[in-house]
Amino acid sequence: MESRAILKTARIAPRKVEIVLNLIRGKDLETALAYVKHTPKAACEYIEKLLNSAAANAEHNHNMDKTNLYVAECYVCPGPIMKRIMPRAQGRAFRILKRTSHITVVLKEKE
């Protein structure tokens, strides 16, 4: 049995999210939440909500024990990119790419 939570089009670049996901991959739920709470990264806010959502899904939808859960999988995929323009000298325009992310967290129960 597994429980998953997916966040689509989060307004943060995927490479920033990947740093935090590498910290929590394979850890049990309580440890992962502690890592996320005490890491000063912008992605932690999104990931904490996802972990809590996946844990609630496991408890209510699949009747899993919350104390035995661990982060089996967690990954980020790039979402749609918002393209903006920054005016520059002599009538030129530079592109600004505002990247988004699709973040997925999968929790499983220890045997």
C-alpha positions as CSV (number, residue, x, y, z in Angstrom):
1,M,0.0,0.0,0.0
2,E,1.2,3.5,-0.7
3,S,-0.2,7.0,-0.2
4,R,0.8,9.9,-2.4
5,A,0.3,13.6,-2.6
6,I,1.0,15.8,-5.7
7,L,1.4,19.5,-5.9
8,K,1.0,20.9,-9.4
9,T,2.5,24.2,-10.7
10,A,4.2,25.3,-7.5
11,R,5.8,28.7,-8.1
12,I,9.4,27.6,-7.3
13,A,12.2,26.3,-9.6
14,P,12.7,22.5,-9.6
15,R,16.4,22.7,-8.8
16,K,15.5,24.5,-5.5
17,V,13.0,21.8,-4.5
18,E,15.4,18.9,-5.4
19,I,17.8,20.0,-2.7
20,V,15.2,19.5,0.1
21,L,13.8,16.3,-1.4
22,N,17.3,14.8,-1.4
23,L,17.4,15.4,2.4
24,I,14.1,13.5,3.2
25,R,14.2,10.7,0.7
26,G,14.0,7.3,2.6
27,K,13.5,8.9,6.0
28,D,10.5,8.0,8.3
29,L,7.7,10.6,8.4
30,E,8.6,12.2,11.8
31,T,12.2,12.6,10.8
32,A,11.3,14.0,7.4
33,L,9.0,16.6,9.0
34,A,11.7,17.6,11.4
35,Y,14.2,18.0,8.6
36,V,11.8,20.2,6.6
37,K,10.8,22.3,9.7
38,H,14.4,23.2,10.5
39,T,15.8,23.7,7.0
40,P,15.9,27.4,5.9
41,K,14.8,26.8,2.3
42,A,11.8,28.2,0.4
43,A,10.8,24.8,-0.8
44,C,10.3,23.5,2.7
45,E,6.9,25.3,3.0
46,Y,5.5,23.4,0.0
47,I,7.1,20.0,1.0
48,E,5.8,20.2,4.6
49,K,2.2,20.7,3.4
50,L,2.7,17.7,0.9
51,L,4.0,15.4,3.7
52,N,1.1,16.3,5.9
53,S,-1.3,15.7,3.1
54,A,0.2,12.4,2.1
55,A,0.1,11.3,5.8
56,A,-3.6,12.3,6.1
57,N,-4.4,10.4,2.8
58,A,-2.6,7.3,4.2
59,E,-4.5,7.5,7.5
60,H,-8.0,8.2,6.2
61,N,-8.1,6.6,2.8
62,H,-5.9,3.5,3.2
63,N,-6.1,2.9,7.0
64,M,-2.3,2.9,7.4
65,D,-0.6,3.6,10.8
66,K,0.9,7.1,10.8
67,T,3.8,6.0,13.0
68,N,5.1,3.4,10.5
69,L,5.2,5.6,7.4
70,Y,8.3,6.5,5.6
71,V,9.1,8.6,2.4
72,A,9.4,5.9,-0.2
73,E,9.6,8.2,-3.2
74,C,9.8,11.9,-3.7
75,Y,10.6,13.7,-6.9
76,V,10.1,17.0,-8.8
77,C,9.3,17.6,-12.5
78,P,9.4,20.9,-14.2
79,G,6.0,22.5,-14.8
80,P,5.1,25.2,-17.3
81,I,7.5,28.2,-17.6
82,M,6.1,31.8,-17.4
83,K,8.0,34.0,-19.8
84,R,8.5,37.6,-18.8
85,I,10.5,40.5,-20.4
86,M,13.0,42.8,-18.8
87,P,13.6,46.1,-20.7
88,R,17.3,46.7,-21.4
89,A,19.4,49.4,-22.9
90,Q,18.9,50.7,-26.5
91,G,15.5,49.1,-27.0
92,R,16.5,45.6,-26.3
93,A,14.5,43.1,-24.2
94,F,15.9,40.3,-22.1
95,R,13.9,37.2,-21.2
96,I,13.1,36.2,-17.7
97,L,12.0,32.6,-17.2
98,K,9.8,32.1,-14.1
99,R,9.9,28.3,-13.5
100,T,7.3,26.2,-11.9
101,S,7.4,22.6,-10.4
102,H,5.2,19.6,-10.1
103,I,6.2,17.9,-6.7
104,T,5.2,14.4,-5.8
105,V,5.7,12.6,-2.4
106,V,4.9,8.9,-1.9
107,L,4.6,7.4,1.6
108,K,4.7,3.6,2.3
109,E,4.2,1.6,5.5
110,K,7.2,-0.2,7.0
111,E,6.8,-4.0,7.0
